[in-house]
Amino acid sequence: MTFSRIHAPVGWTMLFVFLATGAYMRHIFPEAYEADSAVRFLYRSNHVYILFSSLLNILASYMNDVPLRWPKIFNLGSLFLSLSPVVLLAAFITETSIPSPTRPLTLSGASLSLGGVLLLVLSRRNARKD
């Protein structure tokens, strides 16, 4: 099973979710947390992480025709990258209302993005002709 076909739907869906979370923050956020700047910054940072992970998935959707050295590593990287926006959305929902330096879902989502990108790059076969 290849996970590479899931990047475009995940990426575009999460880009829409990014817009929805932005609308939520625009209309509900100012009254709810205007006095607490730490919470406001947590919401904004997690909001941008959703954008970041959705754009990485959209970009990864263009790797379908890339020659692969290790397809299993590519699939694992695709799985990691596909899960990252879901985890970051969960972090937006659950971790942002309480200011805390420990944010395990945010760390997990960012780590999945990093691991996914590194595994996708590692799995590629060198396309240069020697």
Secondary structure as GFF3:
##gff-version 3
##sequence-region A 1 130
A	DSSP	three_ten_helix	4	6	.	.	.	ID=ss1
A	DSSP	alpha_helix	7	27	.	.	.	ID=ss2
A	DSSP	alpha_helix	29	33	.	.	.	ID=ss3
A	DSSP	alpha_helix	37	60	.	.	.	ID=ss4
A	DSSP	three_ten_helix	61	63	.	.	.	ID=ss5
A	DSSP	alpha_helix	71	94	.	.	.	ID=ss6
A	DSSP	alpha_helix	104	123	.	.	.	ID=ss7
###
